[in-house]
Amino acid sequence: MKDDINHKDPAQDMNPHVGEGGETHQRAGKDSTVLTTQQGVPIADNQNSLKAGPRGPALLEDFILREKITHFDHERIPERIVHARGSGAHGYFELTESLEEYTTAKILTETGKQTPLFTRFSTVAGNKGSKDTPRDVRGFAVKIYTSEGNWDIVGNNMPIFFIQDAIKFPDFVHAVKPEPDRGFPQAASAHDTFWDFVSLSPETMHNLIWLMSDRAIPRSLRMMEGFGIHSYRLINKEGKSTFVRFHWKPKLGVQGLTWDEAVKISGADPDYNRRDLFEAIEAGNYPEWEFGVQLFTEEEAEKFPFDHLDATKLIPEELVPVKIIGKMVLNRYPDNFFAETEQVAFCPSHLPPGIDFSNDPLLQGRLFSYLDTQLSRLGSPNFAQIPINAPKCPFANMQQDGHMQMQVPKGRVMYEPQSLDPTKPRESAKQGFNSYPEQLDDGVKGRVRPESFADHYSQPRMFYRSQTEVEQNHIVDAYVFELSKVDTAHVRTRMLSHLLNIDEDLANRVADGLGMELPDAAPTHAPIVDMEKSPAVQTLGITPKTLQGRQVGILVGAGSNREAIEKFEKAAKKAGASVKIVAPTKEVVLNDDSRIQADESVQGGPSVIFDAVVSIIMPDVAKKLAKQGPALDWFNDAYNHCKAIAYCPATEEHILSKLPIKKDEFVTPLDEVDAFIENAKSRLWSRES
């Protein structure tokens, strides 16, 4: 609880003066910094432009006004075409088990060393100002400043992608973005153009069913898995290659929101995930992920029932286990959001010696696209000189000039080979990056996809059948919701034909939800294989029973019992949760006459932003809240979202008794603190039925 409320205004200590028009001037003292122009000229008045008389026109000679306004007019840069909405943090990578057998990359062979990194999480479809909680894939990009150059692992929170070939990326993005003739919907896939495209592109079916799952609406950025998506190569000192896929596994476990929660959170707090990341780091609860690899040989890959070079296919962990070899900890929020989170530039082509690319056609296209987009967005090939992008190891090259060049190269030689300056950098066959000398087949050049990419339904079927019953229900509901937004009837019908190839029960339930008849199944171009179920692709099934990293909301009011509040607050924090106080007013006087400051109001802190809720209010407060819609929603939503609720007698008499809330085992009185804490570690999903 915040009971050290300080109403003293520090502005009174900043040497204030009132101007002739009543405007406030804050003057620098001997111990404060003097405000200057960009040229270092001290500014005498930052409140008024230079005029020809008090009521006269502004004068063109006012260079202070012109500089300030001109800079302001040019503050914005082009936002990312995709992944525009992002949040990031600094941290470190630490290797715990060496892969020296497989690679020469020092970042994967030198254990115990903490290497700085920057990680950016993002939504894909929405613009920079869109909400944090749409149904969407999340970007999961990590820039590790290794001793051998920057390594960018540019992935997502899903292990596959929608398309197999980079040539389709513009089409896919154009389809999911707001429709160009009307400019909506924003940050949403529930519209005709998206479903028209995917229903005509069977390769999208696997990522599409992940998009319909709870993975697409994460509870927290700290509770997402990260995947490198593509197969890469590790190269050891003998030149031997081993294929690898990269994984980030959150220490807090994987957890998603329900769709109703996501919708309501987007109205209550559009910055929900960004705020959660900021508050966790500020509180010292540093987000952490285990770093794992799936390692396999060319010979092993040939035995897979799919092609690992197909980015729409995952490698089940039951087939190739994930070997945990390190960890990532995020321990510092950016000092400036624009300078770091907005200007950071990730490129899959950034990797150190000892790691190499595979022939995945989507990866090959990304190697070009990500570099190209930085030139447009950041305005110059010198974007690598921006501090957040610059390597932290020594670097030297012959590149020169260009827009916004920040370095000052010395000497007359900017080329090689040369004989005029022996101190200039030269290539190193021993230390340098070497591409794997792959033996290529004798195929004929052409625009063609391999037949091994033709199975579009086996893995979506495996994914759906691997889910728990509750998660399958959520997937069905998501398809129904999204397709109900599609007005073009033949697009809905076409989509149902694909679902029949994934799972007949799934198709039937979606058709029932839409009130449609089932069409014939879509034609297939490869046999559909019934793969073994993979529990690793679940969300609820692998969500740990814990309060670590979760948040409890405690509703209080005038006269609330301080001892009871402290008891629940202490118990929740001991279990690893953070606690926020919610009240009808910003400041509240408790039963011991102490005054506390609430973290949230009832309207601004709805129960959807908490993992469990407690109500400790007096009868007079309960009677007033019982007449307010937001207060009733506070309890109704908590119950409907299957959360634990602890209640006081006044809450029971005046609120719960008036609502359709059944007192099941997750609805407990205040004297059952231990039971509440145990319940708060999970949800009672049987309420949904």
MARRO-524102 format. One line per 2 residues: their letters; for each residue x, y, z of C-alpha. Coordinates in steps of 0.5 Angstrom, whole numbers, always signed. Layout:
N
A> X Y Z; ...;
This chain:
689
MK> +0 +0 +0; +2 +7 -1;
DD> +1 +11 +5; +7 +16 +4;
IN> +3 +21 +0; +7 +27 -1;
HK> +3 +33 -4; +9 +38 -4;
DP> +10 +41 -11; +17 +41 -13;
AQ> +16 +46 -18; +16 +51 -12;
DM> +23 +50 -11; +25 +51 -19;
NP> +26 +59 -18; +19 +60 -21;
HV> +17 +67 -24; +11 +70 -27;
GE> +11 +73 -34; +7 +79 -36;
GG> +2 +75 -39; +1 +70 -33;
ET> +6 +65 -36; +11 +61 -32;
HQ> +18 +62 -32; +23 +57 -29;
RA> +30 +60 -28; +36 +56 -28;
GK> +40 +57 -21; +47 +56 -20;
DS> +46 +48 -19; +42 +47 -25;
TV> +43 +46 -32; +42 +52 -37;
LT> +37 +51 -43; +40 +52 -50;
TQ> +39 +51 -57; +42 +46 -61;
QG> +48 +50 -62; +49 +51 -55;
VP> +47 +58 -54; +43 +60 -48;
IA> +36 +61 -48; +33 +67 -44;
DN> +26 +66 -45; +23 +59 -47;
QN> +15 +62 -46; +15 +67 -51;
SL> +17 +68 -59; +20 +74 -61;
KA> +15 +79 -63; +14 +86 -66;
GP> +11 +89 -60; +7 +85 -54;
RG> +1 +84 -59; +5 +85 -66;
PA> +7 +79 -71; +12 +74 -69;
LL> +19 +76 -73; +23 +71 -78;
ED> +29 +73 -74; +27 +69 -68;
FI> +32 +63 -69; +30 +60 -63;
LR> +23 +59 -65; +25 +57 -72;
EK> +30 +51 -69; +25 +49 -64;
IT> +19 +48 -69; +23 +46 -74;
HF> +26 +40 -70; +19 +39 -67;
DH> +16 +38 -74; +21 +33 -76;
ER> +21 +28 -70; +17 +23 -73;
IP> +21 +17 -78; +17 +12 -82;
ER> +14 +7 -77; +16 -1 -79;
IV> +11 -3 -84; +10 -9 -79;
HA> +12 -10 -72; +11 -2 -71;
RG> +8 -3 -64; +14 -5 -60;
SG> +17 -5 -53; +24 -7 -51;
AH> +29 -8 -46; +36 -9 -44;
GY> +39 -15 -41; +45 -20 -42;
FE> +46 -27 -45; +49 -32 -41;
LT> +51 -39 -44; +51 -45 -39;
ES> +53 -51 -43; +58 -50 -49;
LE> +57 -52 -56; +64 -53 -58;
EY> +63 -59 -61; +58 -56 -66;
TT> +60 -49 -67; +66 -44 -67;
AK> +62 -38 -65; +64 -36 -58;
IL> +58 -34 -56; +56 -41 -56;
TE> +62 -44 -53; +64 -39 -48;
TG> +60 -41 -41; +59 -36 -35;
KQ> +60 -30 -39; +55 -25 -39;
TP> +54 -21 -46; +50 -15 -47;
LF> +43 -15 -51; +37 -12 -53;
TR> +30 -15 -54; +24 -12 -57;
FS> +17 -15 -57; +12 -13 -62;
TV> +5 -14 -65; +5 -15 -73;
AG> -1 -12 -76; -2 -6 -72;
NK> +1 +1 -73; +5 +4 -68;
GS> +0 +7 -64; -5 +1 -64;
KD> -7 -3 -57; -2 -9 -54;
TP> -7 -14 -54; -10 -16 -61;
RD> -10 -23 -63; -4 -23 -67;
VR> +3 -26 -68; +8 -23 -63;
GF> +15 -21 -65; +21 -23 -61;
AV> +27 -20 -63; +34 -21 -59;
KI> +40 -17 -61; +46 -20 -58;
YT> +53 -16 -58; +58 -21 -58;
SE> +65 -21 -58; +65 -23 -66;
GN> +60 -18 -68; +52 -17 -67;
WD> +48 -23 -67; +40 -22 -69;
IV> +36 -27 -67; +29 -25 -71;
GN> +24 -29 -69; +16 -29 -66;
NM> +12 -32 -61; +10 -38 -65;
PI> +15 -43 -68; +12 -42 -76;
FF> +11 -37 -81; +5 -36 -85;
IQ> +8 -37 -92; +14 -41 -95;
DA> +17 -36 -100; +19 -29 -99;
IK> +16 -27 -105; +9 -28 -102;
FP> +10 -23 -96; +8 -17 -99;
DF> +1 -20 -101; +0 -23 -94;
VH> +2 -16 -90; -3 -13 -95;
AV> -8 -18 -94; -8 -17 -86;
KP> -7 -9 -86; -13 -5 -86;
EP> -16 -5 -93; -14 +0 -97;
DR> -20 +3 -99; -23 +4 -92;
GF> -17 +4 -88; -20 -1 -83;
PQ> -20 -5 -79; -13 -3 -75;
AA> -9 -9 -72; -14 -14 -73;
SA> -15 -20 -78; -22 -21 -77;
HD> -24 -18 -84; -25 -20 -91;
TF> -18 -19 -95; -14 -23 -90;
WD> -19 -29 -90; -19 -29 -97;
FV> -12 -29 -98; -11 -35 -93;
SL> -17 -39 -95; -13 -39 -102;
SP> -6 -40 -99; -7 -47 -96;
ET> +1 -46 -93; -2 -41 -88;
MH> -7 -46 -85; -1 -48 -79;
NL> +0 -41 -77; -7 -39 -78;
IW> -9 -44 -72; -4 -42 -68;
LM> -7 -35 -69; -13 -38 -67;
SD> -10 -40 -60; -9 -37 -54;
RA> -2 -36 -56; -4 -30 -60;
IP> -6 -26 -54; -1 -27 -49;
RS> -2 -25 -42; +5 -22 -41;
LR> +11 -21 -46; +14 -24 -40;
MM> +10 -30 -41; +11 -32 -48;
EG> +16 -37 -52; +21 -34 -57;
FG> +23 -38 -63; +28 -37 -69;
IH> +23 -40 -74; +28 -42 -79;
SY> +33 -48 -79; +40 -45 -79;
RL> +47 -48 -79; +52 -49 -74;
IN> +59 -50 -76; +65 -53 -72;
KE> +72 -52 -73; +73 -58 -77;
GK> +68 -55 -82; +62 -60 -80;
ST> +55 -57 -80; +49 -59 -76;
FV> +42 -56 -77; +39 -52 -71;
RF> +33 -48 -69; +33 -43 -63;
HW> +28 -43 -57; +27 -38 -52;
KP> +23 -41 -46; +20 -36 -40;
KL> +22 -38 -33; +15 -35 -31;
GV> +11 -40 -36; +7 -39 -42;
QG> +0 -36 -41; -5 -33 -45;
LT> -11 -28 -44; -18 -30 -46;
WD> -21 -26 -52; -26 -23 -47;
EA> -20 -21 -43; -16 -18 -49;
VK> -22 -14 -51; -24 -11 -45;
IS> -16 -10 -43; -15 -6 -50;
GA> -20 -1 -47; -18 +0 -40;
DP> -10 +0 -42; -8 +0 -49;
DY> -1 -1 -46; -2 -7 -42;
NR> +4 -11 -44; +8 -5 -45;
RD> +7 -3 -38; +7 -10 -35;
LF> +14 -10 -38; +16 -3 -35;
EA> +13 -5 -28; +17 -11 -27;
IE> +24 -9 -29; +22 -3 -24;
AG> +21 -7 -19; +27 -12 -20;
NY> +23 -18 -22; +27 -18 -28;
PE> +24 -23 -34; +28 -29 -35;
WE> +28 -34 -41; +32 -40 -42;
FG> +35 -41 -49; +35 -48 -52;
VQ> +37 -51 -59; +34 -57 -63;
LF> +40 -60 -66; +40 -65 -72;
TE> +44 -67 -78; +42 -67 -85;
EE> +41 -75 -85; +36 -74 -79;
AE> +33 -69 -83; +32 -73 -89;
KF> +28 -78 -84; +23 -72 -82;
PF> +16 -73 -84; +16 -66 -87;
DH> +21 -61 -90; +25 -57 -84;
LD> +27 -52 -89; +19 -50 -90;
AT> +18 -45 -85; +11 -47 -84;
KL> +13 -53 -80; +16 -54 -73;
IP> +20 -59 -71; +16 -63 -65;
EE> +20 -63 -59; +18 -70 -58;
LV> +22 -71 -64; +28 -67 -63;
PV> +28 -65 -56; +30 -58 -54;
KI> +37 -57 -50; +37 -52 -45;
IG> +44 -48 -46; +44 -41 -43;
KM> +39 -36 -41; +37 -29 -42;
VL> +35 -24 -37; +32 -17 -38;
NR> +34 -12 -33; +34 -5 -35;
YP> +28 -1 -39; +31 +4 -44;
DN> +33 +11 -42; +29 +13 -48;
FF> +24 +10 -52; +25 +13 -59;
AE> +33 +13 -59; +33 +5 -57;
TE> +26 +1 -58; +24 +5 -64;
QV> +31 +6 -67; +34 -1 -66;
AF> +35 -5 -73; +34 -12 -73;
CP> +37 -16 -79; +37 -24 -79;
SH> +43 -23 -83; +47 -21 -77;
LP> +51 -27 -74; +58 -29 -72;
PG> +62 -34 -75; +61 -41 -73;
ID> +53 -40 -75; +50 -40 -82;
FS> +44 -40 -86; +40 -45 -89;
ND> +36 -45 -95; +30 -44 -93;
PL> +27 -39 -98; +23 -35 -93;
LQ> +29 -34 -89; +33 -32 -96;
GR> +28 -27 -97; +29 -24 -90;
LF> +36 -23 -91; +35 -18 -96;
SY> +28 -15 -94; +30 -13 -86;
LD> +37 -9 -89; +33 -6 -94;
TQ> +27 -3 -89; +32 +0 -85;
LS> +35 +4 -90; +28 +7 -91;
RL> +26 +7 -84; +32 +10 -81;
GS> +35 +14 -87; +42 +12 -89;
PN> +46 +6 -89; +50 +9 -83;
FA> +44 +6 -78; +49 +2 -75;
QI> +53 +8 -72; +46 +9 -68;
PI> +48 +7 -61; +43 +2 -60;
NA> +45 -2 -66; +53 -1 -66;
PK> +57 -7 -64; +60 -7 -58;
CP> +66 -11 -60; +72 -7 -64;
FA> +70 -6 -72; +74 -3 -78;
NM> +72 -3 -85; +73 +1 -91;
QQ> +66 +4 -92; +65 +12 -92;
DG> +61 +18 -93; +53 +17 -93;
HM> +48 +21 -90; +49 +22 -82;
QM> +56 +20 -82; +58 +20 -75;
QV> +65 +17 -75; +71 +21 -78;
PK> +76 +16 -81; +83 +18 -82;
GR> +88 +17 -87; +88 +17 -95;
VM> +86 +10 -96; +79 +7 -96;
YE> +80 +1 -100; +84 -5 -101;
PQ> +88 -9 -103; +93 -3 -102;
SL> +100 -1 -100; +100 +6 -97;
DP> +98 +5 -90; +100 -2 -87;
TK> +95 +0 -81; +89 -1 -85;
PR> +84 -7 -83; +85 -13 -88;
ES> +81 -20 -88; +82 -26 -84;
AK> +81 -33 -86; +82 -35 -79;
QG> +78 -31 -76; +73 -29 -81;
FN> +66 -31 -83; +66 -37 -88;
SY> +60 -40 -91; +58 -47 -91;
PE> +61 -50 -97; +54 -54 -98;
QL> +54 -59 -104; +49 -57 -109;
DD> +44 -61 -113; +44 -61 -120;
GV> +37 -58 -121; +35 -54 -126;
KG> +34 -46 -125; +26 -45 -124;
RV> +21 -42 -120; +18 -48 -117;
RP> +17 -50 -110; +19 -57 -107;
ES> +14 -63 -107; +16 -64 -100;
FA> +13 -57 -98; +6 -59 -100;
DH> +3 -62 -94; -1 -56 -91;
YS> -5 -60 -86; -2 -65 -82;
QP> +2 -60 -77; -5 -56 -76;
RM> -8 -63 -75; -3 -65 -70;
FY> -3 -58 -66; -11 -58 -66;
RS> -11 -65 -63; -5 -64 -58;
QT> -9 -58 -54; -13 -59 -48;
EV> -21 -59 -49; -21 -52 -46;
EQ> -16 -49 -51; -20 -53 -57;
NH> -26 -49 -55; -22 -43 -55;
IV> -20 -44 -62; -27 -46 -64;
DA> -29 -39 -61; -24 -35 -65;
YV> -25 -38 -72; -33 -37 -71;
FE> -31 -30 -68; -26 -28 -74;
LS> -31 -31 -80; -37 -28 -77;
KV> -33 -21 -79; -32 -24 -86;
DT> -38 -21 -90; -36 -25 -97;
AH> -40 -32 -96; -35 -36 -101;
VR> -29 -34 -97; -33 -37 -91;
TR> -34 -43 -95; -27 -44 -97;
ML> -25 -43 -90; -29 -49 -88;
SH> -27 -53 -93; -20 -53 -90;
LL> -22 -54 -83; -25 -61 -86;
NI> -18 -63 -87; -15 -61 -81;
DE> -21 -64 -76; -28 -66 -78;
DL> -30 -64 -71; -27 -57 -71;
AN> -30 -56 -78; -37 -58 -75;
RV> -37 -54 -69; -34 -47 -73;
AD> -40 -49 -78; -45 -49 -73;
GL> -43 -43 -70; -43 -39 -76;
GM> -50 -43 -78; -47 -45 -84;
EL> -47 -52 -88; -41 -56 -89;
PD> -38 -56 -96; -33 -61 -99;
AA> -26 -62 -96; -21 -58 -100;
PT> -17 -62 -105; -10 -64 -102;
HA> -3 -64 -106; +0 -69 -101;
PI> -2 -75 -96; -5 -72 -89;
VD> -1 -75 -84; -3 -77 -77;
ME> +3 -74 -73; +4 -76 -65;
KS> +1 -71 -61; +5 -65 -58;
PA> +4 -63 -51; +9 -58 -52;
VQ> +5 -54 -57; -1 -53 -51;
TL> -2 -46 -47; -6 -48 -42;
GI> -3 -55 -41; +4 -52 -40;
TP> +2 -46 -36; +5 -47 -29;
KT> +1 -47 -23; +4 -41 -20;
LQ> +3 -33 -17; +10 -31 -20;
GR> +10 -25 -24; +2 -25 -23;
QV> -2 -19 -20; -7 -19 -15;
GI> -12 -13 -15; -15 -11 -8;
LV> -21 -7 -8; -22 -2 -2;
GA> -26 +4 +1; -27 +8 +6;
GS> -26 +5 +13; -23 -2 +10;
NR> -19 -6 +15; -12 -4 +14;
EA> -10 -11 +18; -14 -15 +13;
IE> -11 -11 +7; -4 -12 +9;
KF> -5 -20 +11; -7 -21 +3;
EK> -2 -16 +1; +4 -20 +5;
AA> +1 -27 +3; +1 -25 -5;
KK> +8 -22 -5; +10 -28 -1;
AG> +8 -32 -7; +11 -28 -12;
AS> +5 -24 -14; +5 -16 -15;
VK> -1 -13 -11; -5 -6 -13;
IV> -10 -3 -9; -16 -1 -13;
AP> -21 +4 -10; -27 +8 -12;
TK> -23 +14 -10; -15 +16 -11;
EV> -14 +17 -4; -18 +13 +2;
VL> -18 +13 +9; -18 +6 +13;
ND> -21 +4 +19; -14 +6 +23;
DS> -15 +13 +20; -9 +12 +16;
RI> -9 +15 +9; -7 +11 +3;
QA> -7 +12 -5; -10 +7 -9;
DE> -6 +5 -15; -13 +4 -19;
SV> -20 +7 -19; -25 +2 -20;
QG> -26 +4 -27; -19 +5 -29;
GP> -17 -2 -26; -22 -7 -28;
SV> -21 -14 -26; -19 -16 -33;
IF> -12 -13 -31; -11 -18 -25;
DA> -10 -25 -24; -14 -26 -18;
VV> -18 -21 -14; -20 -19 -7;
SI> -25 -15 -4; -25 -12 +3;
IM> -30 -6 +4; -35 -3 +9;
PD> -42 -4 +8; -43 +3 +6;
VA> -38 +3 +0; -41 -4 -2;
KK> -48 -1 -2; -46 +5 -7;
LA> -42 +0 -11; -47 -5 -12;
KQ> -51 +1 -16; -45 +2 -21;
GP> -44 -2 -27; -36 -2 -27;
AL> -36 -4 -20; -41 -10 -22;
DW> -37 -12 -28; -31 -12 -23;
FN> -34 -18 -20; -37 -21 -26;
DA> -31 -21 -30; -27 -24 -25;
YN> -32 -30 -24; -33 -31 -32;
HC> -26 -31 -33; -25 -36 -28;
KA> -21 -33 -23; -20 -33 -16;
IA> -24 -29 -11; -24 -27 -4;
YC> -30 -23 -1; -32 -20 +6;
PA> -39 -20 +9; -41 -13 +6;
TE> -39 -16 -1; -43 -22 +0;
EH> -49 -19 +2; -49 -13 -2;
IL> -46 -15 -9; -45 -22 -10;
SK> -52 -24 -8; -54 -20 -13;
LP> -50 -23 -19; -50 -29 -22;
IK> -44 -32 -18; -44 -39 -16;
KD> -40 -40 -9; -35 -45 -12;
EF> -28 -47 -9; -25 -41 -12;
VT> -30 -36 -9; -28 -36 -2;
PL> -29 -31 +5; -23 -27 +7;
DE> -21 -32 +13; -19 -37 +8;
VD> -13 -33 +6; -9 -40 +4;
AF> -14 -42 +0; -15 -36 -4;
IE> -7 -36 -5; -7 -43 -8;
NA> -13 -42 -12; -10 -35 -15;
KS> -4 -39 -18; -9 -42 -23;
RL> -16 -41 -26; -22 -45 -25;
WS> -24 -47 -33; -30 -51 -31;
RE> -34 -45 -31; -33 -43 -38;
S> -38 -49 -39;
